[in-house]
């Protein structure tokens, strides 16, 4: 039995079989591999479904068994075309829709990002937009390798990126290094420079020349490990310099100024039970409301659920069905006790520490104090952390020199 979509495309008939020996007719059809389905016995005879191609093979069998066939119904795409054969505008509309869908399939309509934790999807999409990687761009203009390099270069704690196209979707998969260990992404000569003002607590160098040691105070931008390695002879005299990609684990103690506040009196937003729902179709930046009654709420928030039109899991189109919730709210005056304010500030501080600990950051001390006056509570102080403090910086002068030498050699060969 063929899939329903194939059967519908080919077209099929619902046939009534009458005559002296219908059983013989059915047996001969079976021996000739003629596909019959939905066979039922009625008061008039046997009723079954058969494809157009197999129906054309029945004439000699009908003659041999002295039976009679009556076509009850016709189904499928061929009969649909025949029924509307005179409606030229209708078929022109179908062709136009198919043409539009084909043209739409040449563009990227969905950018899907996976594996991001430290960076929100909006942040990554804004960065891609600044690099002209946007919804609606041509699929042929998408350079997946360039996208991967841009993301690794912009976000130091993103250690792996994969960009691929599936239908009209651009799928970007990233992997973050929660230890924030910066990995060298190129063989080009490079230094490791400080990302923050800090005190060096440890340094383990794998390649390059370390310029700092444990206990040194450095400023943001200072070179920690140089990509220039001096080669000396047995007597310690300089022979030449080699350029490498500096690679090291460098940690430093940094000071974070923490500040948080919580008023004792504030306006709290409270949602009522009143809400209205509206439906809309959005294409590109245009929105057509299918139903939207009058909104009589003085204050309200809008929450939108949207479903993007797509075929399967890969072909997305720039059309969205939106369901908008208009939720009424009012403000209520809230008064907190000093104990409640202190608990809130203490909880915020604990969450702050927990978020850093999840990323592998070591907190070595803090002097955060909570003070409460007549109007608000305030938590402020310094938090001392040990974090990775190195990032890669390519030695541009060396690359430029090598490009000039390569160009010179090509011109003289």
C-alpha positions in Angstrom: 0.0 0.0 0.0 1.4 3.3 -1.1 1.5 6.4 1.2 -1.7 8.5 1.1 0.0 11.5 -0.4 1.3 9.4 -3.3 -2.1 7.8 -3.9 -3.7 11.3 -3.9 -1.2 12.6 -6.3 -1.8 9.7 -8.7 -5.6 9.8 -8.3 -7.9 6.9 -7.4 -11.5 5.7 -7.8 -14.2 4.3 -5.6 -15.7 1.5 -7.7 -18.8 -0.8 -7.3 -18.3 -4.4 -8.6 -21.5 -6.2 -9.8 -22.0 -9.4 -11.8 -22.2 -13.2 -11.8 -18.8 -14.0 -10.4 -17.2 -11.1 -8.4 -15.0 -13.4 -6.3 -13.3 -14.7 -9.5 -12.8 -11.1 -10.6 -11.1 -10.3 -7.2 -8.9 -13.4 -7.4 -7.7 -12.6 -10.9 -6.8 -9.0 -9.8 -4.8 -10.4 -6.9 -2.9 -12.8 -9.2 -2.1 -9.9 -11.6 -0.8 -7.7 -8.7 -3.6 -5.1 -9.1 -3.8 -3.2 -5.9 -7.3 -3.0 -4.3 -8.0 -1.6 -0.9 -11.0 -0.7 1.3 -12.9 -3.7 0.0 -16.4 -4.0 1.5 -19.4 -6.1 0.7 -22.7 -4.2 0.1 -26.2 -5.1 -0.9 -25.4 -4.1 -4.5 -22.0 -5.9 -4.7 -18.4 -5.3 -3.7 -17.1 -1.7 -3.3 -13.3 -0.9 -3.4 -10.7 1.7 -4.1 -8.3 1.5 -7.0 -5.7 3.8 -8.7 -6.3 5.2 -12.1 -3.4 3.2 -13.6 -4.7 -0.1 -12.2 -8.3 0.7 -13.2 -7.1 0.8 -16.9 -5.9 -2.8 -16.6 -9.3 -4.1 -15.6 -11.0 -4.2 -19.0 -9.9 -7.7 -20.0 -10.7 -9.1 -16.5 -14.2 -7.6 -16.6 -14.8 -9.1 -20.0 -13.5 -12.5 -18.9 -15.5 -12.7 -15.7 -18.6 -11.1 -17.2 -18.8 -8.5 -14.4 -19.7 -4.8 -14.4 -17.9 -1.9 -12.8 -19.6 1.4 -11.8 -17.5 4.4 -10.7 -18.9 5.9 -7.6 -16.4 8.6 -6.8 -13.2 10.1 -8.1 -10.5 11.5 -5.8 -7.0 12.9 -6.2 -5.0 15.6 -7.8 -5.7 14.7 -11.5 -9.4 15.1 -10.9 -8.9 18.3 -9.0 -7.0 19.7 -12.0 -9.7 18.5 -14.4 -12.5 20.0 -12.3 -11.0 23.5 -12.2 -9.4 23.3 -15.7 -11.3 26.4 -16.9 -10.4 28.6 -13.9 -7.2 30.1 -15.2 -7.0 32.7 -12.5 -7.2 30.0 -9.9 -4.3 28.1 -11.4 -2.4 31.3 -11.9 -2.8 32.0 -8.2 -1.5 28.5 -7.3 1.5 29.0 -9.6 2.1 32.4 -8.1 2.0 31.0 -4.5 4.4 28.2 -5.5 6.7 30.8 -7.1 6.6 33.0 -4.0 7.4 30.0 -1.7 10.3 29.0 -4.0 11.7 32.6 -3.9 11.3 32.7 -0.1 13.3 29.4 0.1 16.3 31.3 -1.3 16.6 33.4 1.9 17.3 32.9 5.6 14.2 33.4 7.7 15.2 31.9 11.0 18.4 32.1 12.9 18.5 29.4 15.6 21.2 29.5 18.3 21.9 26.6 20.6 24.3 26.1 23.5 24.4 29.7 24.8 24.2 30.3 28.5 26.2 33.4 29.4 25.0 35.3 26.4 21.3 35.7 25.6 20.0 35.0 22.2 19.1 38.8 21.7 22.7 39.7 22.5 24.1 37.3 19.9 21.5 38.2 17.3 22.4 41.9 17.8 26.0 41.1 17.3 25.3 39.1 14.1 23.1 42.0 12.9 26.0 44.4 13.3 27.9 42.1 11.0 25.1 42.0 8.4 24.0 38.5 9.3 20.3 39.1 9.5 16.9 37.5 8.8 16.1 37.9 5.1 19.6 37.6 3.8 20.3 35.4 0.8 21.4 31.9 1.6 24.2 32.2 -0.9 25.5 35.2 0.9 25.9 33.3 4.2 29.6 32.5 5.0 29.4 30.0 7.8 33.2 29.9 8.3 33.3 33.7 8.7 30.4 33.6 11.2 32.2 31.0 13.3 35.4 33.1 13.3 33.5 36.3 14.2 31.8 34.8 17.2 35.0 33.2 18.5 36.9 36.5 18.1 34.2 38.6 19.8 33.4 36.3 22.7 36.6 35.0 24.4 34.8 32.4 26.5 33.1 30.8 23.5 35.5 28.0 22.6 33.6 26.2 19.8 31.2 27.5 17.1 29.4 25.6 14.3 27.3 27.4 11.7 25.3 25.5 9.1 22.3 26.1 6.8 19.3 23.8 6.9 16.6 24.8 4.4 15.8 28.5 5.3 17.3 28.2 8.8 20.8 29.3 9.9 21.7 27.1 12.8 24.5 28.3 15.1 25.7 26.0 17.8 28.2 27.3 20.4 30.0 25.9 23.3 31.1 28.1 26.2 34.1 27.5 28.4 32.8 28.0 31.9 36.3 28.2 33.2 36.8 31.2 30.9 40.1 29.8 29.7 40.9 31.7 26.5 42.0 29.4 23.7 44.1 30.5 20.8 42.0 30.2 17.6 44.8 30.8 15.1 48.3 29.9 14.3 49.2 33.6 13.8 51.8 35.1 16.2 50.1 36.5 19.2 50.5 37.8 22.8 48.4 37.3 25.8 47.3 40.6 27.4 45.5 41.4 30.6 41.7 41.8 30.4 41.5 43.6 33.8 43.5 45.5 36.4 44.5 42.8 38.8 47.1 41.0 40.9 48.5 37.9 39.3 47.8 34.8 41.4 49.1 32.1 39.1 50.5 31.6 35.6 51.2 28.4 33.7 52.8 29.0 30.3 52.7 26.5 27.5 54.2 28.6 24.7 55.6 32.1 24.5 57.7 34.1 26.9 56.1 35.0 30.3 56.6 38.7 31.2 54.9 38.6 34.7 55.0 36.3 37.7 52.8 35.6 40.7 52.3 38.6 42.8 52.8 41.2 40.1 50.3 44.0 39.7 49.1 44.6 36.1 46.8 47.0 34.3 44.3 46.2 31.6 46.1 45.7 28.2 49.5 44.9 29.7 51.3 42.0 27.9 51.4 38.9 30.2 52.9 36.4 27.8 54.8 37.5 24.7 54.6 35.7 21.4 58.2 36.6 20.8 60.6 33.8 21.9 64.3 34.6 21.9 66.6 31.8 20.8 70.1 31.7 22.4 73.2 29.6 21.9 75.0 27.5 24.6 76.7 30.7 25.8 73.4 32.6 26.3 74.0 34.9 23.3 70.9 35.9 21.3 70.7 34.2 17.9 67.3 35.0 16.6 63.7 35.6 17.6 60.8 33.3 16.8 57.1 34.3 16.7 54.6 31.9 18.2 51.0 32.0 19.4 51.3 32.6 23.2 49.3 30.1 25.2 49.0 30.1 29.0 46.6 29.9 31.9 46.8 33.2 33.8 44.7 33.9 36.8 44.5 37.1 38.8 42.7 38.7 41.8 40.3 41.4 40.8 38.1 43.7 42.9 34.4 44.0 42.0 32.5 47.0 43.4 29.2 45.5 44.5 26.1 47.7 45.1 22.4 46.9 45.5 19.4 48.7 47.0 15.9 47.9 48.1 13.3 50.6 49.1 11.1 50.1 52.2 8.1 51.6 50.3 7.5 50.9 46.7 4.7 50.4 44.1 4.1 46.8 43.3 2.5 45.8 40.0 -0.5 43.4 40.5 -2.3 41.8 37.7 -6.1 41.7 37.8 -8.3 39.0 36.3 -9.1 41.1 33.3 -7.5 40.4 30.0 -8.3 40.4 26.3 -6.9 38.3 23.5 -6.2 39.4 19.9 -4.9 37.5 16.9 -2.7 38.9 14.2 -0.7 37.8 11.1 2.8 39.3 10.8 4.7 39.4 7.6 8.2 41.1 7.8 7.5 44.2 9.9 3.8 44.5 8.9 1.0 43.2 11.2 -2.6 42.5 10.3 -5.0 42.1 13.2 -7.6 39.4 12.6 -9.5 40.3 15.8 -8.8 43.0 18.3 -11.6 44.5 20.3 -11.3 47.8 22.1 -8.9 47.8 25.0 -10.4 49.8 27.8 -7.7 49.1 30.4 -5.9 52.1 31.8 -2.7 50.1 32.4 -1.8 46.8 30.7 1.0 44.7 29.5 1.1 42.8 26.2 2.3 39.2 26.1 2.7 37.7 22.6 2.9 34.1 21.5 4.0 33.6 18.0 4.3 30.7 15.7 6.4 31.0 12.5 5.0 29.3 9.4 7.3 26.5 8.2 7.3 23.3 6.2 8.9 20.5 8.2 11.8 21.4 10.5 14.0 23.3 8.0 11.9 25.5 5.7 10.8 28.6 7.6 8.9 31.5 6.0 8.7 35.2 7.2 5.1 34.8 8.3 3.9 34.6 11.9 0.6 33.8 13.5 0.5 35.9 16.8 -1.7 35.6 19.8 -1.6 38.7 21.9 -2.7 38.8 25.6 -3.6 42.3 27.0 -3.3 41.9 30.7 -4.6 44.7 33.0 -2.7 45.6 36.1 -2.8 48.1 39.0 -0.2 49.3 41.4 -0.4 48.6 45.1 1.6 50.4 47.8 3.9 47.9 49.6 5.7 48.5 52.9 8.5 46.3 54.0 10.0 45.9 57.4 13.7 46.3 58.0 14.1 42.6 58.5 12.4 41.9 55.1 14.6 44.4 53.3 17.7 42.8 54.9 16.6 39.3 53.7 16.0 40.6 50.2 19.5 42.2 50.0 21.1 39.2 51.5 19.4 36.9 49.0 20.5 39.1 46.1 24.1 38.9 47.3 23.9 35.1 47.6 22.6 34.9 44.1 25.4 37.1 42.9 28.0 34.8 44.5 26.2 31.7 43.2 26.2 32.9 39.6 30.0 33.5 39.7 30.7 30.2 41.4 28.8 28.3 38.7 31.2 29.8 36.2 34.2 28.5 38.1 35.1 31.8 39.6 36.8 31.6 43.1 35.6 34.2 45.6 38.4 34.9 48.1 36.8 37.6 50.2 34.3 40.5 50.5 33.5 43.4 52.8 29.9 44.0 51.6 27.8 45.6 54.3 24.1 46.1 54.5 22.8 49.4 55.9 19.1 50.4 56.3 17.9 54.0 56.8 14.3 55.3 56.9 13.7 55.0 53.2 15.7 52.1 51.8 18.3 49.4 52.4 21.6 49.4 50.7 24.3 46.7 50.2 27.7 47.9 49.1 31.3 46.9 49.3 34.1 45.1 47.5 34.2 41.5 46.4 37.6 39.9 45.7 37.7 37.2 43.0 40.2 35.0 41.2 39.4 34.9 37.6 41.1 34.2 34.2 42.6 37.5 33.1 44.3 36.8 29.7 43.0 37.2 26.2 44.7 36.7 22.8 46.0 39.7 20.8 47.5 39.0 17.4 50.8 40.6 16.7 49.7 42.6 13.6 53.1 43.9 12.7 54.5 40.4 12.2 51.6 39.4 10.0 51.9 42.5 7.9 55.7 41.9 7.5 55.1 38.3 6.4 52.4 39.3 3.9 54.8 41.8 2.4 57.6 39.2 2.2 55.2 36.7 0.6 54.0 39.2 -2.0 57.7 40.1 -2.8 58.6 36.4 -3.2 55.6 35.8 -5.5 56.5 38.7 -7.7 60.1 37.5 -8.0 59.4 33.9 -8.8 
